[in-house]
Amino acid sequence: MLLYLRLLRESFSFAMNSLTNNKLRTFLSLLGVTIGIFSIIAVLAAVDSLDHKIKKDLSSVDKNTMYLKRFSFGPSNIPRWKMDYFPDVTFEEYQYLKDNLTTVKTLAYQIFTKNETLRYEEKSATGVNVQPVSQEIADIEALKIEKGRFYNEAEANSGTSVVVLGQGIAETLFGDEDPIDKKIKMYGKRFTVIGVLEKQGSSTFGPSNDISVYIPVNALRNMYGDHNDFMTPIIILKPLQGMDSDQCKAEITQKMRAVRGLKAGQDDNFMIDVLSAFTDFIDGIISMLNLVGWIIAGFSLLVGGFGIANIMFVSVKERTNIIGIQKSLGAKSRFILMQFLFEAVILSLLGGVIGILMVWGIATVASKVLDFEFILSFTNIVIGSGLSIIIGLISGILPAISAARLDPVEAIRTGM
């Protein structure tokens, strides 16, 4: 054990001498490893951060949640021009499904509409994402209220002029003032603030709740009716806990065909998207990004490996005389082999550490500048360090073997 510790110390000393005595050569040799480790760890960290953000944004929503509408969010076998002729889902269909579905826990009726300007006294908030939706959305999206409350079923059905504000909108319009029971103006009408949502932060999918407001869907319907180009209705359905999504989707399809009077052989004139299909699609994209990152980094690591091999061959040549003296004094071939392998690993690991530190520095700065949390996980640090060690072993094995096989007499004579 003491022998190997001594071997490690001497190898580290030789590696440091090689670094300090040949700075330019060492820099160019380690550059490939540094760039390679930086590339792969940067990609892994970015993808992990994106994956973490997506899962955080979707954590409050059941993956089996379904969206019933006249068009599809993702790829579909039905051409877009055909979906344009599908009828919109209606409030009456929402009520019918609410009364007749047995596989659904809760469902909500929502209208996607254009952004609106909100005003309170002399202050205004522009480009606000207004979400007219029935009261069930609070349960489906697990909305968290910081102040006040969400509107109830009676207020939603009657279209009472009440509003729940996102944190950012509340701060813009009211600052430190308590917004509860204050009246704001939008759509040319006054709405009473009854609640404020907890701060969400940036969102991967669509506008954040911080810059959104919720109003009863019937408040908008009472003002504009159901047939306007700037209004796109959908029905959001949350299946019962443990319910098979295919079974739930089949029941929704059967009820919708019945209420719309579609006969056998007629195609469905509505679309049902399941959130889990979307998350699976996102997982596929993330896996592809990881693969691309590994391919790009692979080329850099290949170049870096050749750089390490080059510096080790040069090191063997420069120390031929020393190797001959060591062997003449009784040093075994495996000792020489391990000495050069350790040196190659140390050099490669140094390049890897520099690459990891570069990722850490950029991630730290980016997290502070951008409203996005970049994560450099312990797993990725281990991957980077492990790759550096492997590259060092692979790159150093041939130079180490060549050093171990040197004849001591020839080595001393050549080195003189």
ABEGO torsion letter per residue (X at the ends): XAAAAAAAAAAAAAAAAAAAABAAAAAAAAAAAAAAAAAAAAAAAAAAAAAAAAAAAAAABBAABBBBBABBABBBABBAAAAAABBBBBAAAAAAAAAABAABABBBBBBBBBBBBBBBEABBBBGBBBBBBBAAAAAAAGBBBABEBBBBAAAAAAGBBBBBBBAAAAAAAAEABBABGBBBBBGGBBBBBABBBBBAEBBABEBBAAABBBBBAAAAAAAAEABBAABBBBBBBBBBBGBBAAAAAAAAAAAAAAAAGBBBGBBBABBBBBAAAAAAAAAAAAAAAAAAAAAAAAAAAAAAAAAAAAAAAAAAAAAAAAAAAAAAAGBBAAAAAAAAAAAAAAAAAAAAAAAAAAAAAAAAAAAAABBBBBBBBAAAAAAAAAAAAAAAAAAAAAAAAAAAABBAAAAAAAAX
